[in-house]
């Protein structure tokens, strides 16, 4: 069961537009536990370059492609926001990483 990690960044001056989009996205894509467990539903930070958001979901078995499509549809709704950037990444759990090299993780 991998993690789906989504990073989002936008300039501070686009925050008002991002909030409007976030409300529309939340209405169209309400939380859905059928894809996995939202370990970090939405963490926010800022720096001199703007605002950053991070979410991490532990994906259920057999749901990776489905949750990736959903995540793409969600971020696509933000593409018109000036300066909006994102990445959607699949990360291995420690168990998956060790198994991939024929080992078991330490206890």
N, C-alpha and C positions, 0 to 999 in steps of 0.2 A: 504494500500500500504506500505509494509515493506521496510526497507533498506537492501541492500546487502553490507556487509562490508568485504573487503579483506585486510588482513595484510600479508606482505611478508618481509622476512629478509634473508640477506646473508652476509657472511664475506667480508670485504673490498677487500681481495685478489681475490675474484671471480667476481669483478665488470666488468672486460673486457668481461668475458664469459656471464654475465648477459646482457650486452648491445647488444651483438650479438644475444642472444635469444630474447631480447625485440624487435629487428628489425624484426625477423622472426615471432614473435607473432603478431605484428602490421600488417604485410602483410596478415597473415592468418585470423586475427580477427579485421578488421577495425571497428571503432566506429559505433554503431548501436543504434539509439534512440528508436527503436521499443520496447526495453526491459524496458526502464525507463529513468530517468533524472540523468546524472552523476553529482552529487553535488560536489564531490571531485574526479576528474578523476584520479589523481595520485599526491600524496604528498610524498615528500622524506625527510628523516632525517637520521642522522648518530650519532653513539655513539661509545664508545670503543669496543663494540661487533660487529660492522659492520654497514651495511646500512639497513634502514627500509623504506618500502613503504606502503601507505594506500590509498585505494579507497573506495568511498561510492556512491552507486546508489540508488535513490528512485525508487523502482520497480513498474511498471505499473500493474494494476489489471490483474490477470490471467497469469502473466509472470514469477512468481517466480521460478518454476521448470526449465523452459527453460533457464533463466539467470544463475541459479546455474550450470546447465550442461555446459553452455558456459564458465563460470568462471573456472570450474574444468578442462575443456579441455585446457584452457589457461595456468593455473599453471602447468599442467602436462608436458607442453613443457619445463619447467625449471627444472624438477626433476633431470636431470643429472649434474646440476651445484653443485659443492662441497659446502656443508653447507647450501643449499637452504632450507628454511622452510616457511610454509604458514598456514593461517587459512582463511576459508570462513565462515562468520557468517551471520545469519539473525537476524536483530534487529527490534523491533516493533517501530512504530512511537508513539508519545505521545498520539495521539488519540486512537490508537489500544490498548495501555497499559491501558488507563483509561476505555475503553469499555470492556476490558477483566475482569474488576472487577465491571462492572455495573455502572460506573460513567462517567461523562463528564469532560474533562479537564477544568481547570480554564481559564478564559478569560484573 
